[in-house]
Amino acid sequence: MTSTSGGEAIVNGLVAHGVDTVFGLPGAQIYGLFDAFHQAQFKVIGARHEQACGYMAFGYARSSGRPGVFSVVPGPGILNAGAALLTAFGCNEPVLCLTGQVPTAFLGKGRGHLHEMPDQLATLRTFVKWADRIEYPDTAPAMVSRAFQEMLSGRRGPVSLEMPWDVFTQRAQVGSSKVLDTLPAPQPDPDRIKAAAALIKENFPPSEWNLYCFQFSDGDNWGEDNEEAFKILGERLLPIANLFCYGQVESPYGSGEFLGYLQGRFGERHESLVLSEIEDRDAIYESIKTFLGKGR
């Protein structure tokens, strides 16, 4: 452990997660954080309005695939950045908002301190996936790690951390931040799946509706699941669907094997099965043209 300020502890956590660029608009409550950005030689890109900072972080995440990080003052700054956070939430983009708070002694007192918002955390939690407060420098590493874990687990989305004004410059013995594994995906409820299937069958019978199924995946299917997938596809979906379109997206994390398994199992025997390889974002449009070009 080393003697570290609250702001430095946050920045060390960002470095541990591969962050080197931050978008922000500094203010009195977060000067301690921006000082830490400077010491760490971060690339800090500023703007005249907090909403622009949030949208730049959103655009960074959307274009690079990496988490976008921005920092604004509490209260009005958070509200100004709210539109960007909501956009990130709707678009499933990983964006981390770092903000301040009133000094610790004024928390929850309602005395009208500079930029004080009644229960800022409660407000943030209505339009981000997860939000919390770092109350001491030595808790910053774990909180930053948790923020990244929440941001990247399951359906990706924005998260936020706040720190009281005085804690940004408060010093303590602080450990290092560790990268946490993403949280496991929730297990599907088989009873709800059966109920959904029955509902679809009752309200959209194949005799009256044209059925078009689209699946996009990185092709990283568990081996023991393949036979079950083939059974469902061959016995229940292909016989009733006008088209079943499977697009396999190239990914550094997926094995990309399922497309080959589908070709080996079904080959050209089913006119309703259309397969497409998607190498990058630009190829998505060509893949959709391939699907819809069959015209069944």
N, C-alpha and C positions, 0 to 999 in steps of 0.2 A: 504494500500500500504506500501511496505517496500523498503529500499534502496538496490538495487540489481544491479549487473553487467550484461552486455549483455549476457555473458556466463552462469551466474547463472539463468537468466530469461529463456534461452532456456532449460536448464536442468529442471527447475521447470515445464515447459510445458511438457517435456518428462515424468516426474514423474506423472503428472496429467493424462497422457494417458497410464499409466501402464508400462512404459519402465524402465527396470533396468539393461539392458545389451547393450553395445555399442561395435562395432568393429571399430578400428581406427589406424591411423599412424600419430602421432603428428608432428607438424612443427611450426615454429616461428609464423605464422599468426594465428594459432588456439590454442596457449598455454593457452589463457584465457578460452577457452571452456574445455580443458582437465583438467585445474585446478578445474573448476566447477564439472566435472565428479568425480574427486577425493573427493571433499567436500561432494558430495551427496552419496558417497560410491557406485558408479556404478561399475558393473563388466565390465572392459574394456579389450577387447581381441585384442592384437596387431598383426601385421604382418610386413613382410619386404617390401611389395609392396602394393600399393593402390588397385590394381586389386583384390588381395586376400581379403582385407577388404570388398570390395563391394560384392564379391562372398560369403563370410561368412555371410553377412547380408542377401543376397538372399537365401542362404541355410537355415538360421534361420527362415526366413519368410515362406519358402516352407515347412519346416518340422513341424513347430509349429502352423502355421496359424496366428501368431502374426506379427505385423510390425517389420521388421528388420531395425536397425539404424546403420549407420556408418559415420565416419568423416575423411576427408582427406584435405590436403592443397589445395589451389586454383591452377588454371593453370595446370601445369603438373600432379598434383595429381588427378584433375577432369578428365583429359584426360586418365590417366592410369586406372581410375575406370570406364570409359565409357562402356567397354565391359560388365561389371556386370550390369550396369544400363540398357543397351539395352536388356540383357537377362531377367532381371526382367520385363521390358516392354513387351517383347514377351510372357512371361509366366504369366502375370497378377499377379505378386507378389508385395505386399506392402512393399516398401523399401524407407527409408528416408535417403538422403545424406545431411550431414551438412558440409559446407565448409566455407572458409574464403574469403577475398578479400584484395586488396591493401588498405592502409589507406584512410579514407574518403577524405582527401585533395587531393589525387592522382586519385580519381575515374574519369574515362573518359578523363584523361589528356594524355595518351599514352606516358609516360615518361620512360617506361621500368622499372618500379618498380619490385621488386622481385616477380616472378611468375605471373606477370601481363598478362592477356589475353584480347585481344580486345573483349569487350562485352561478358563476360563469361556467363551471364544470357541467352543471345540469343543462345549461343552454347548449354547450358543445355536444353533449351526449345525444341531443335530439337530431343532429345531422352529421355525425361521424360514427364509425364503427365502434370506437373505443376512445376514451379520454381519461386522464388521471393527473394527479398533482405530485410533483417532486418536492417534498417538504424539507429534505436535508441533502447536502451534497453526497453523502455516502450511499444514498438510495438511488442516485441517478443512474449508475451502470445497469442495475437490474430493471429500472423503469424504461430506459431506452431500449434494452433488449426485448422487453415485453411489448413495447410499442411496435417494434419491427415484426415481432411474431404475430401480433394481432392484425397488423396491416397486410401481411402476406399470406395469412392462413385462410383457407376456404375461399369465399368470395372476397377478392381483394377490395380495399377501400381506404379512405382517409382515417387517420387517427390524430390525436393531439395530446401534447404534454404542456402543462403550465408549471411555473415555478415562481414563488413569491419574490418580489423585488430584491430583498436583502439576501436571499439565499444564493443568487447568482454570483455574489462576491464573497460569500461566507466560505471559509476554508475548513477542511476536515481530512482525515485519512481515508482515502478512497481507493477501492480496488478497481479491477478492469472489467469492461463490459464483454459479455460472451454472446456469440450468435446462437440463438435458440432454434431448435427444429420447429417447423410449422406445426400447428395443432392438427391432430388427425381429423379427417373429414367425418361428419356424422354418418352413422349407418342408416341406410334407407329402411323405412318401416314397411315390411312386406304386406301388411294388412291394408295400408293406405295405397300401396301400388295396385293391389288387387281391386280396391274400391275405385281407383281412378280408371283402371282398365274396363271395369264393368260400366262405369259412367260413360266412357267414350263409346263402348260397344252399343249401349242403349240409345244414345243420342245421335251418334254418327255412324249408322250401319253402312258397311261398304256397298250395299246394294243401292244406296241413295246418295252416297258421297264419294267424291274422288279423293283418295288419301295419298298424300305426299309426305314422306318421312325424310328428315335430314339429320345426319349425325356428323359432328366434327370432333376429331380426337387426335392425340399425338401417337395413337397406335400402341400405347404401352398397356396392353391388356394382360391381366394375370393369366398364366397358362391354364390353370384349372378352371377359369371362367370361360375359356373359348368354346368348349363344347356346349355349355348352357346358352351362350350367345348364339351359336350356330343353330341350336334347336329352336330358340325363339324366333330367329330370323327366318329359318326355312319353313317352319310349321305354322307360324302365326302372323308374320308380317308380310313376307314376300307374296303369299297367295292372295292377299287382299289389297295390297298397296299398288297404286298406279306406278309410283316410283319410290325406291328406297335409295337415297343418295348418301354415300359415305365419303367424306373428305378427310384425308389424313394430313394433318399439319406437321411440317417438319419442326422438330424441337430438340434442343440439346439434352433435354431431360427424359424424353420418351425413347423407347426401343424402336418404334416405327415398324413393328412386325405384323400388326393385325391386318393391314392391307394385303400383305402377301398370303396370310392365312385365309382371308376371304376369297382371294383369287383362286387359291388351291382347292378350297372346298366347293365353291359355287361356279367358278369359271365363267363361261358364257351361257350357262344353262338357264339363267333367269334374265329376261329382257328388262325386268323391272329393277334390277340391281345396277346402279351406276357408281363407279369408283373414280376417285380423283386424288392426285397428290398435290399438296399445297406447299410450295417451297418457301414462300414469304408472303407478306401482306398483299403485295401487288397481284399475286397469283390467286387470291381469293375470288376476284371478279371473274377470272377465266374459269375457275372451278364452278362457280355458279352458272356461268354460260353453258358449261359442259352438262351440268345437271338439267337445266331447263331446256337445253337444246334437244333433248330426247322427245319432248312434246307428247308424252303419253297421257 
